[in-house]
Amino acid sequence: MRKLFYPSIIIVIIFFSCTNNNVPNDIIPQNKMKLVLWDYVKADAYCSGFVKKDSTQNDTLVNVQLQQAIFRHYKISREEFYKSYQFYKSHPVLMTAILDSISASQRKGIKLFEFK
């Protein structure tokens, strides 16, 4: 019995040490990041799909303005967003959860936030 006990304890310790997915305090929480990221993606798609085709507008400037409006709405800075985005990119389990949540909300027809 002891021969199985010690190896199983070691396996459990290794498993939990490799799956540290805690979000630090200086990172945007997952629920908020989901909303911010979805609005960010929509703004980027708008600029790529519509503004870029309009020769009277500077798509880069419009994109930056939309990003600033999104960050103001969620009361975060550009730096906080990109730091959080890098964190989630380096933690694929957490990023997958965010993206799956966005996808599920869209399949159900739930508006995460109507950006105006």
N, C-alpha and C positions, 0 to 999 in steps of 0.2 A: 504494500500500500504506500509506503513512504517513497518507493521508487517512482511512483506516478505523481506524488504530491509536489515534490520540489521542481521537477521539470514543468509542471502545469503552472506553478506560481511564477516561474521565470518567464514563461510564455505570456502570461497575463500582464506582467510588469512591462515587458517589451511592447506588447500591443498598446497599452495605454500611454506609454512614453512616446510612441510614434504617432499617436493620433491627438496631439495637443491642438485643438481647434478653438481655444478660448480667444475671444476678441479683446484686445487691450483697451483700456479706457480712452486712449487718444485716437481710436479708430471709430468711424461711424458705425453704429449698430446695424445688424443685418436688415432689420425691418425698414429703417430709414434709408439705408444704402440701396435697397430694392427700389424705392420710390425715386431717389435721386438718379440712379443709373438709368431707369426707364425714361425719365424726362430728358436726360442727357442724350440717350440714343435717339429719341424722337426728334430732338433739336438738330442733331447731326444729320439724321435722315432728311429732315426738312431742308436743311441747307444744301445737302448733296443732290436732292431730287428736284427742288424747285428754285431756290435762290441762285444756285450756280448757273442755271439756264437763263436767268434774267440778267441781261448785260448792263442794266441800270443799277444793279446792286453788287456790292462787294461781299461775296459769300463768306470769306474769312471773318470780316468785320461783323456780319450778322450772326455768325456762329459764336463768336466771342461774346457778343451782346446777349444772346440767348443763354449761354453758359452762366454769365454773370447774374442774369435774372433768376436762373434756377438756383444758384448758390445763395442768392439773397432770400429767395422764398424759403429755403430749408435752413437758413441761418448758419451756413457753413462757409468756409473759405475755399478758394481754389486749391490751396495747399492741402487742406484737410481731405478734400475729395480725392486728389491724386495719391496722397499717402494711403488712404483707405483702399483705393482701387488697387494699388500695388500690393497691399497686404492681402486682399482677397484673391488676387491673381496668384500669389505665392501659397495660398491655402485652397487648393482646388475643391475640396469637399464643401467648404463654406461658399465659394463662388458658385458652385453647381447648385447649391440650395437656393441662392439668390436668383439665379437665372431660371431655375425650375419654377420658383414662386412667381416670377414675372410671366413666364410662359403659361402657367396654370391660370393666372388671373386673366390673361388675355383670351384664353380658350373659353373661359366662363363668361366673358364679356364684361368683366369688372374693370371699371376705369380706376386705375391707381391714383391718377391725379390729372385733371384737365388743365393743362398749362395754357395760360392766356397771355 
